[in-house]
Amino acid sequence: MPDHLNLLTDVEGVAVGHSTDLALGSGVTAIIFDEPAVASGTVLGGAPGGRDTALLDPAMTVDTVDGFVLSGGSAFGLDAAGGVQAGLREIGRGLQVGDVRVPIVPQAILFDLINGGNKDWGLHSPYRDLGYASFKAAGKGPFALGTVGAGTGATTATVKGGLGSACAVSSRGYKIAAIVAVNALGSATIGDGPHFWAAPFEENGEFGGLGIPQTIDSRLRLKGTNITATTIGAVVTDAQLAKAEAHRLSISAHDGFARALLSTHLPLDGDTVFAASTNKHARDDMQSFMELCHLAAVVMARAIARGVYEATALPIEGGQPAWRDRFAKP
């Protein structure tokens, strides 16, 4: 396996798995840690949905999690964490409480209920099963980007959204990576053209190498003022962090939203970022932590652009065209 995949799985001790239902127009992404990871998170969107997000507050007692779940399905999608939790329980993972283990898997959801997919699932939603399937699919190597997992049904104001990831290495050698499902009310692209707001941070042509246009169109573009959205993601590092530091890292990663999306953190967005440390490498100085906060914003911005760049249109009637449909050269 290559040393650098430019993915979340570049961080040692992290696995990622997707479950994707193209007919449903939705899916689930599971992020699984080999060992409990110190974690926190921040919700800055005005219309969030989540499970076990309150425990991520630095003031709360539990410091570590076994994984994170990103899912479509809006409130119905919250069943997905139960499926991931079931998979973790099968292998004996979880917080020890007496003679019982309780897997800790905070979840964030995005709204993809009116994207053209078939949501007539009957009495019970499929998200618990999708969550379990994403856990079973989790691996430490390459994983797909674009219209997969939690990014399956994602949309933006201009082109199809998707699942993105990116990685960076700090000057001290610490790895930090982001994963994100881009389902924004705003746009990842500038005006009506192909250029990405995240272009100044691009590495190695990872989302087309187009640079920035000669003029910038910053007019507001929204996919519908009566449509909720939500971009959800996580940043993970192998540098040792305290829970309060993980919380600060999640706030910095939201800066990546602001660099890659116009607009973001709106009243009908539920924008949420989790942050975690696998604690593989000791770290105790402020300078290295400030660099990680800087890189959290950068990798998140890059991951957002990659998610949109790699997306493909859903094979359903009325599905939103992808960036590749509109701008890729024949």
C-alpha positions in Angstrom: 0.0 0.0 0.0 1.4 3.4 -0.9 2.8 5.5 2.0 0.6 8.5 1.1 -2.9 8.0 -0.3 -4.1 11.6 0.4 -7.0 10.0 2.4 -8.1 9.8 6.1 -6.6 6.2 6.2 -3.1 7.8 5.9 -3.5 8.3 9.7 -2.3 5.1 11.4 -5.1 3.3 13.3 -8.0 4.6 11.2 -10.3 2.6 8.9 -13.1 3.9 6.7 -16.1 2.0 5.2 -18.9 3.0 2.9 -22.4 1.6 2.2 -24.0 3.1 -0.9 -27.6 2.7 -2.2 -27.9 4.5 -5.6 -31.6 3.8 -5.9 -32.2 5.2 -2.5 -29.9 8.1 -3.3 -28.2 7.9 0.1 -25.6 6.1 2.1 -23.4 5.8 5.2 -19.7 6.2 5.9 -18.2 4.7 9.1 -14.9 5.9 10.5 -13.5 3.2 12.9 -10.5 3.6 15.3 -8.3 0.6 16.2 -8.3 1.9 19.7 -10.4 4.4 21.5 -9.6 7.9 20.2 -9.7 11.2 22.1 -12.4 13.1 20.4 -14.6 16.2 20.4 -16.6 18.2 17.8 -18.3 21.4 17.0 -21.7 22.2 15.4 -21.9 25.6 13.7 -24.8 25.1 11.2 -28.3 26.3 12.2 -30.2 23.1 11.5 -28.0 20.1 12.7 -28.9 16.5 13.4 -26.7 14.2 15.4 -26.4 11.4 17.9 -24.2 11.4 21.0 -22.8 14.8 20.0 -23.3 16.3 23.4 -20.7 13.9 25.0 -18.1 15.5 22.7 -18.2 18.8 24.7 -14.9 19.1 26.5 -16.8 19.5 29.8 -18.3 16.1 29.5 -16.9 13.0 31.2 -16.2 10.5 28.3 -13.0 11.4 26.5 -12.8 8.8 23.8 -14.8 7.3 21.0 -14.7 4.0 19.0 -15.7 5.6 15.8 -17.7 8.3 14.0 -20.7 7.9 11.6 -21.5 10.2 8.7 -24.9 9.5 7.1 -27.5 10.7 4.7 -31.2 10.3 5.5 -31.7 13.4 7.7 -33.3 12.3 11.1 -34.1 8.8 9.6 -30.4 8.4 9.1 -29.7 8.5 12.8 -30.4 4.8 12.8 -27.1 4.2 11.1 -25.1 4.6 14.3 -27.0 1.7 15.8 -25.7 -0.5 13.0 -22.1 0.6 13.4 -22.5 0.2 17.2 -23.8 -3.4 16.6 -20.7 -4.2 14.6 -18.4 -2.8 17.2 -20.2 -4.8 19.9 -19.7 -8.0 17.9 -15.9 -7.6 18.1 -15.9 -6.6 21.8 -15.4 -2.9 21.5 -16.8 -0.2 23.7 -16.7 1.7 26.9 -16.5 -0.7 29.9 -19.5 -0.1 32.2 -19.6 -2.9 34.8 -19.7 -6.1 32.8 -21.1 -4.4 29.7 -19.3 -2.7 26.8 -21.0 0.3 25.2 -19.5 1.3 21.8 -19.3 5.1 21.5 -20.0 6.3 18.0 -21.1 9.9 17.6 -23.0 10.6 14.4 -23.9 13.5 12.1 -26.5 13.4 9.4 -27.2 15.4 6.2 -30.5 16.1 4.4 -30.8 14.2 1.1 -34.5 13.2 1.3 -35.7 15.1 -1.8 -32.8 14.4 -4.3 -34.9 12.1 -6.5 -34.1 8.8 -4.9 -36.7 6.3 -3.8 -37.4 7.0 -0.2 -40.5 4.7 0.1 -38.8 2.2 2.4 -41.8 1.1 4.4 -42.1 0.9 8.1 -38.4 1.0 9.1 -35.7 3.0 7.4 -32.7 1.1 5.9 -30.1 3.1 7.7 -29.4 0.7 10.5 -28.5 -2.0 8.0 -26.5 0.5 5.9 -24.6 1.5 9.1 -23.7 -2.1 9.8 -22.7 -2.7 6.2 -20.4 0.4 6.3 -18.8 -1.0 9.5 -18.2 -4.4 7.8 -16.7 -2.6 4.8 -14.2 -0.5 6.8 -10.6 -0.9 5.8 -7.3 0.9 6.1 -6.4 1.2 2.5 -7.8 3.3 -0.4 -11.5 4.1 -0.3 -13.7 5.7 -2.9 -14.6 9.4 -3.1 -17.5 11.2 -4.7 -21.0 9.6 -4.9 -20.4 7.0 -2.2 -21.3 6.5 1.4 -22.6 9.6 3.1 -21.9 11.6 0.0 -24.2 9.5 -2.2 -27.1 11.8 -2.2 -25.3 15.0 -1.5 -25.9 18.2 -3.5 -24.8 21.8 -3.6 -26.1 25.0 -5.1 -24.4 24.4 -8.5 -23.3 20.8 -8.9 -23.6 17.4 -7.3 -22.0 17.1 -3.9 -20.0 14.1 -2.7 -17.6 12.5 -0.2 -14.1 13.9 -0.1 -10.9 13.4 1.8 -7.4 14.9 2.0 -4.2 14.5 4.1 -1.2 16.7 5.1 1.9 16.2 7.2 3.1 18.9 9.6 6.6 20.2 9.9 7.1 18.0 13.0 5.9 14.9 11.0 2.4 14.6 12.4 -0.3 13.5 10.0 -3.7 15.2 9.9 -6.5 14.3 7.5 -10.1 15.2 6.8 -13.1 13.4 5.5 -16.3 15.2 4.6 -19.7 14.7 2.9 -20.4 17.9 1.0 -24.1 18.7 1.0 -24.0 22.5 1.1 -26.8 25.1 0.6 -24.0 27.2 -0.9 -21.5 26.3 -3.6 -18.0 24.8 -3.7 -17.4 26.4 -7.1 -17.0 30.1 -8.1 -19.9 31.7 -9.9 -21.2 29.5 -12.8 -17.7 28.3 -13.8 -15.6 25.2 -12.9 -13.1 26.8 -10.5 -13.1 25.9 -6.8 -13.1 28.3 -3.9 -10.5 25.9 -2.4 -8.1 26.4 -5.3 -5.3 28.2 -3.4 -4.9 25.1 -1.2 -4.9 22.5 -3.9 -2.0 20.0 -4.1 -0.9 18.0 -7.1 -4.0 18.7 -9.2 -6.2 16.8 -6.8 -9.3 18.6 -8.0 -8.4 19.5 -11.5 -5.6 22.0 -11.1 -7.6 24.8 -12.6 -6.4 27.5 -10.3 -8.5 30.6 -9.8 -10.4 32.6 -12.4 -9.4 36.1 -13.5 -12.5 37.6 -11.9 -14.3 36.3 -8.8 -18.1 36.1 -8.7 -19.1 36.2 -5.0 -22.8 36.6 -5.5 -24.9 34.4 -3.2 -26.0 31.1 -4.8 -28.3 28.7 -2.8 -29.9 25.5 -3.9 -33.3 26.6 -2.4 -34.2 28.6 0.7 -36.7 26.0 1.8 -34.3 23.1 1.5 -32.1 22.1 4.4 -28.6 20.9 3.6 -25.6 20.2 5.9 -21.9 19.5 5.3 -20.5 17.0 7.8 -17.0 15.7 8.4 -14.1 14.9 10.6 -10.4 15.6 11.0 -8.1 13.1 12.6 -4.5 13.4 13.6 -1.9 10.9 15.0 -0.5 13.7 17.3 -1.4 13.4 20.9 -4.2 15.7 21.9 -6.3 16.4 25.0 -10.1 16.5 24.6 -10.1 20.3 24.8 -7.4 20.5 22.1 -9.5 18.2 19.9 -12.4 20.6 20.3 -10.2 23.5 19.2 -9.1 21.4 16.2 -12.7 20.9 15.2 -13.3 24.6 15.3 -10.3 25.2 13.1 -11.6 22.6 10.6 -14.8 24.7 10.2 -12.5 27.4 8.8 -12.0 25.0 5.9 -15.7 25.1 5.3 -15.5 28.8 5.0 -12.5 28.6 2.6 -14.2 26.0 0.3 -17.9 26.9 0.4 -19.8 30.1 -0.3 -21.9 30.3 1.8 -21.6 28.0 4.8 -22.9 27.8 8.4 -26.3 29.1 7.2 -29.6 28.8 9.2 -30.6 25.8 7.2 -27.2 24.1 7.2 -26.4 21.7 10.0 -22.6 21.9 9.5 -20.8 19.6 11.9 -17.1 18.7 12.3 -15.8 15.9 14.6 -12.1 15.8 15.6 -10.0 13.0 17.0 -6.5 11.9 17.9 -5.2 8.4 17.7 -2.4 9.5 20.1 0.3 7.6 18.2 2.9 10.4 18.7 3.6 12.4 21.8 3.2 16.2 21.5 3.3 18.8 24.2 4.2 22.2 22.7 1.8 24.9 21.5 3.6 25.7 18.3 3.0 22.2 16.9 -0.6 22.4 18.0 -1.2 25.7 16.2 0.2 24.2 13.0 -2.2 21.3 13.3 -5.1 23.8 13.7 -3.9 25.6 10.5 -3.6 22.3 8.6 -7.1 21.2 9.8 -8.6 24.1 7.9 -6.4 23.4 4.8 -7.1 19.6 4.6 -10.9 20.2 5.1 -11.0 22.8 2.3 -9.2 20.4 0.0 -11.4 17.5 1.0 -14.5 19.5 0.2 -13.3 20.4 -3.3 -12.3 16.7 -3.9 -15.7 15.5 -2.9 -17.4 17.7 -5.4 -14.8 17.1 -8.1 -15.0 13.3 -7.8 -18.8 13.1 -7.6 -20.9 11.5 -10.4 -24.6 12.2 -11.0 -27.1 9.7 -9.5 -28.6 7.3 -12.0 -32.1 8.5 -11.3 -34.5 10.9 -13.0 -34.0 14.5 -12.0 -30.6 13.9 -10.3 -28.3 17.0 -10.1 -25.6 17.1 -12.7 -22.1 16.6 -11.4 -19.0 18.8 -11.9 -17.7 16.3 -14.4 -20.9 16.5 -16.4 -20.7 20.2 -16.7 -17.0 20.9 -16.9 -14.8 17.8 -17.6 -13.1 17.8 -21.0 -14.2 15.0 -23.4 
